Amino acid sequence: MTLTGKVKEVAVSSGLDLVGIASADAFEGYRWGHLIMRNPKLSMPEAKSLVIVAVCDLKKLREPQGTERRGRVARSYAVGHEYTLVDELLPIKEVLEGYGYEARISPNRLAQSMIPLKLAAVRAGLGWQGKHSVVITPEYGSWVTFGGLMTDASLDNDIPISDKDCGRCTACLDNCPMGAIEAPYIVRMSTCLDRILDTPGPIADDIKDRIGNRIVSCDTCLEVCPHSARILKKEKLMGSSPFEFDLLELLNLDEEQFRSIFGKLNWSMDFVTFKRNVILALGNAGDKSVSKDLERYAFHESEVLRDMSDWALKKLRCA
């Protein structure tokens, strides 16, 4: 068996759903040219190949449980994939090192990443980039999280997918709640709910209604994509991780309980920001029975939570 074959065999046996190989050449014309990830060889001068892997997030999720006050977490965040895979690549790293090659796993924070994973996944033949900027895979739509490593081993490159694209479809652009997809493949992150919900501090009044019941990130652009919607319809959610939660239960969590329940998911979101989002979602839920619970935050030490509870209570009174 070739080394490429061994790498792919280990990937599959380790539970990874997709694996592809691409060259470690620079990504010419990379939009953020100041970032080191534009060229893997800036991190490893001897790099020859990239190993890109993915897991399907849906396999770890369970169907939503019945509740009238449901708050939503984007599916990848619900299974603990806020950014990229790292530990899942360790078996592949060990194989390469066992053959005397160097292998470096790209960190799971965007600011430290050494590989532009979306572009690398496309180069490795795992999918194509949709107009929402997210990679669409034939097998799982966009319900995947990627990870990658670079190595000085010369592996056999996979062929990029050339016969699939988004055609004339603009579903993601038309349905983004914030209009953050300004044009095909261009997302204005400052107005994307992924960024807004994760950023501490107040939220502008004119966008609160559009946030709806979202608590952590947003995957609307994936839900409306025909390729990903098709996967949602056929994939039975048989996992253990919920992505919808009772908002009142979340409101009543203290910080220790929050860490105990969600700490393992490695979100970057802090406790106050999480509570802010829960209160906002409760205001949008329209259930006046939670008013007394919200009133407890009228004198909270956090000005952000005081202001958000005031907004939510006013909205519920008008409901």
N, C-alpha and C positions, 0 to 999 in steps of 0.2 A: 504493500500500500504506500502511495506517495505521502509526503508530509502534508500536502493539501488535503488529501483524503483523510488522514489521521486527525487533522484539526477539525474537519467537518463532522467526523464520527464522534469525537469527544463533545462537540457542541450539541449534537442531537442527544447523545446519551446523558448529557447534563441537564436536559429539559428545555433547552433553547428551541424556539419554534422556527427561526430563520437564521441562516448564516450565509454570508457572501464574502468574497475576497476582491479587493481592488488595489490598484497601484497606490503608492504613497506620494505620487507626484503632487505638486502644488495645485490648488484649486484656483485657476486663473479667473480673474474678475470677481473674486469673492467680495460680497457687498461691504463687509466690514474689514477693509484691508488693513486696519491697524491691529487686528487680533492675530495672535500667534497661530491660531488654528487654520488660518488660510493656507498654511504650508506645514504638513507634518514633519518635514525635515528640519524645521526650525527647532523642534523639540528633540528629534533624533536624527542627526545628520545622515546616519547609515540606513535609515528606514527604507525598505523596499516595498512592503506590502501592508495593507490595512485589513484587519479581520473585523467585519461588522456583523453584529448579531442582534436579534430581536426576540421579544416575548410578546405574546398576545395578552393584553390586560384583561380581556373579557373572561378568560379562563379562571381568574381568581375572584370574580365578582358573583354576588348572589342577586336574585330578583328583589326589587324593592318590596318592603313590608308595608302593609296598609296603615296609613296615618293621614290625617287631614292637614297636619302642619309639617310637611316634609321639606327639609333643606337638602340641597344637592351639592355633591362634591364631584368634580370632574373625574371620570373613571380611572384615568392613569394615576391621579393623586390618591384615589381611594385604595389602591393596591400598593401605594408607597413608591410610585415611580414619578416623583416630581420632576426629575431631570433625566438622568441616564443610568444605564446598568453598569455596575462595576464588579461586584463580587461574582456575578454570573460568569464573568470572563476568566476567573482564576484558573479553572481547569485547562483552558486553552493556553494561558500564559505558562502553566507548569509544563505542558507538553512541549512547547517551543523551547523553553529553557532547558528541558531535558535533552533536547537535541543540540544544545550548545548555542542557541540563538538568544538574542535579547528581545524582550517583549515588554511594552509599556501600555498599561490600561489608561485610557483617557478619563480624567476625574469627572465626578458627577455634579460639578457646578459649572455653569456656562462660562463664567469668568476665567476658569482655570482649564477649560477643555482644550485638548491638543488636536482634535479632529472635528471638522464640521460634519456632524453625523448625518444630517439630512442629505447633504450633497454626496457624502461617502456612501450612504445606503443606495442612492441612485446609481452611483458609479459601480457599486458591487452587484447590481442587478436585482436588488430586493424590492424595488418599486419605482414609482415616478413621483415627482413633486406636483402636488395638487395646487390649484389656484389659491387655496387657503395657506399655502406655504408648507403644509404638512405632507410627509411622504405617504402615498397610498400604495399598499401592497396588494397583489392579486389575491392572496390567501386570507388576509385579515383586515382589509381596508386600512384605515389609519389607527385602528385600535391596537397599536403596538408601541413599545418603548425600545429604543435602540441603545446599544453600547458598542464601543470599539476599542481596539488596541492596534498599535503599530509594532512592526517587527522588522529586523534586518534579514529575515528569511525571505527567499524568493519563492512566493507561492503562486499558484496558477489563478489568474484573474478570471472572475465571472464576467459575463456579457451583460451590459445594461439593457433594460427593457426599452424597446424602440417602437413597439406597435400599440402602445396604450397612452392615452392622455385624457384630459378633461373635456375635450371637444368644445362645444359651445355652452356647456353647463356653467351657470353662475350662481348655483344654489347657495354656496358658502358666502359669496359677496352679498347676496340679496337678504340673507337671514341673520347675519351677524348682528347681535342686539345693539352693538355700539357703532356699527359701520366702520370698524377698525380695519377691515380688509379694503384698502383704498383702491386697489387695482389687482388684477391677477398677480399672485406671488408677492405682493407688497402688503405687509401688515404694519400698521402704525401702533407699536407696542404701548405707547403712552395712553392710548384709549382702549386697549384690549382688556377685557375683564380679568384675564389671567394676571396682568400686572396691577390693575386697580385693586382687586380684592386682596392681593398680597402686600400692598403698600400700607404701612401704618399711617394713622392720621384721619382727618375728616374726609368724607366723600361728598362731592358736589351734589346739591339738591336736585339738579336737573337730570341726573342720571340714575337716581336711586330707584325709580320705578322700573327702569329697564333691567336692573340687576335681578329683579324677581326673587326667587328663592335660592339663588346660588350662594354658596358659602366659601368654597375653595375652587378657584379657577372656573373655566367654562369650556364645554366641548360641543357647543351648538353647531359650529362649522363642520364638525365631524358627523354629528347626528343627521344633518340634512344632505350630506354628500351621498349620492346614489350608491357609490361603491361601499362606503362604510355602513349606510343604512341597510343594505342587503345583508351584510354580515350580522348586524344586530338582530335582524328578523330570524335568521336561521341558527344563530348561536344560543344555545340554552345556557343560562347563567347558573352553573352548578357549584360555584366556589363558595367561600366563606366571608368574603369582604363586602360589606354594604357600601353603597354609594349614595343612599338617601337615608336621612336621619330625622327623628322627631325633634323639631326645633325647640320645644319647651324643655325636653330633656337636655339638649345641648346648652340652653340658657342657664340651667341650674347646675352645670358642672363647675367645680372649683378648679384652680389651676393644677392641682395634683392629679385630679381625675382626668383632666384634659391631657396631661402628659402620659398618664397611664394608658389611656385609650388610643391616643393618636401619636404618641411619641415615637412608636415603632415605625411610623410611616415617614419619618424624617422630613416633615414639612418645614419650610423656612418660616412659616407664619407664626407670629408670637400670639400669646394668649389674649391680649387685649384686642388685637386685630381680628382674631377669630370671634370673640364675643361681639365686636362691632358688627361683623357680617351676619351673625345669628340674629341680632336685634333688628337689623335692616330687613332680613328675610321675614321675620315675624311681623314687621310693619306691613310688608307686602302681602302677607298671607291673609289678612283681613279677618282674623279670628279675635273678636273682642274679649273672649274669655281669658286671654293672656295678659290683659291690661295690668292687673295687680302685680303680676310677676315682673312686668316691665317697669312699673313704678318704683321698684326697689333700686333701680339704677339711676333714679333722679338725683341721688346724692352720692353717687359713686365717686371715688377719688380720681377716676380718669375723666377728664373733660370730654374726650372723644365718646365714651360710653354714655355720659350724661346727655350730650347733644343728640346722639343717635336715638336714645330712648325717648327723648322729648319729641323728635321727629316721628318715631314709630307710634307713639301714643296719640299724637295729633292726627295722624293718618287713620288710625283705627277709630277714632271718634267720628271721623267723617265718612267711614265706611258704611 
